[in-house]
Amino acid sequence: MSETLVSVWQAARDRLIAAGVDSPVLDARLLLEAGAGVARLDIVTDPRRLLSAEQAAAVHALVDRRVAREPVSHIVGKKAFWTLDLNVSRAVLTPRPETEFLVEEALKALAPTSPARILDLGVGSGAVLLAVLAERDLASGIGLDISADALDVARGNAETLNLGNRAEFRLGDWSTLFAEQFDLVVSNPPYVPSADIDNLAPEVSKHEPRIALDGGPDGLDAYRAIVARLHDWVKPRGSFAFEVGKGQAAIVEALVTAAGYEVLAASVDFAGVPRVVVGRRAD
Ligand SMILES: C[S@@+](CC[C@H](N)C(=O)[O-])C[C@H]1O[C@@H](n2cnc3c(N)ncnc32)[C@H](O)[C@@H]1O
């Protein structure tokens, strides 16, 4: 039987529903586009277009991987974040919609008309640093990560987005020192309590890098290490913004306040969860 764009899409959607995948309609379309090598517009304008046996088999193979709960971002190698289309792989956390609140807070701290230096701690795919640089032509910065493989992905994204001339990437951990201090330090560090990781959706617990998730016994190890170093990284009167997990904002605010910083805001995400702690170094 010949298969068309719409019949393959429907079959994929039904298999994803049966497998308990969260967004079967969208994922089926993304897998159809990637497997058959077609664009969204082709599916909308020419749904009864016939697929070759090879195209149909390629889509079915991608759907098999999604049924096994591999994230769609890993299967297609891409994820939309902010205004950017980022390449992603198993080496990096797939950028999350809630992290766009961190980008928003970072942009509030950076005047469009002034040059600024930014440090992104735990840069991963480059999502936060590159989204900020894309919005602020006069800004430049450094992305730090403990994973060399993640840094390769971030560097590739910076080049693809023509931001490589304003973004540098360094291998290091939360004790890394730089020859300068920064106007803005941003971080979305690992913040899941270790014991909670195996209870997350299989897309996350089995496929995302553990080093990107594991925040230690209470999820707060990275914040404690980062706050301890903040004076070395943030300029006097410079700012910082940290993404936090559900229920962590008040504790992270207390950590930064106890270390002598002013907390400016804790912005709330779509679900009403305080998601970003923003603060400033006074002197
Ligand atoms: C939650 S992911 C965030 C990735 C990216 N910034 C984003 O928002 O999508 C945390 C990142 O921190 C990195 N990381 C974990 N422990 C680290 C450490 N001790 N020093 C530096 N980076 C670390 C991980 O490799 C990972 O890329």
The ligand as an ORCA input file, in Angstrom:
! r2SCAN-3c Opt
* xyz 0 1
  C      21.156     22.386     33.427
  S      22.460     22.342     32.238
  C      22.272     23.962     31.482
  C      22.725     24.023     30.060
  C      22.366     25.342     29.351
  N      22.939     26.473     30.027
  C      20.849     25.515     29.261
  O      20.312     26.331     30.031
  O      20.203     24.843     28.448
  C      23.861     22.551     33.313
  C      25.226     22.573     32.637
  O      26.219     22.700     33.665
  C      27.335     21.893     33.359
  N      28.019     21.568     34.626
  C      27.671     20.654     35.555
  N      28.528     20.660     36.589
  C      29.447     21.625     36.323
  C      30.587     22.125     37.014
  N      30.965     21.626     38.207
  N      31.298     23.121     36.433
  C      30.935     23.643     35.229
  N      29.844     23.200     34.521
  C      29.118     22.207     35.059
  C      26.744     20.697     32.648
  O      27.705     20.045     31.853
  C      25.598     21.315     31.856
  O      26.014     21.675     30.558
*
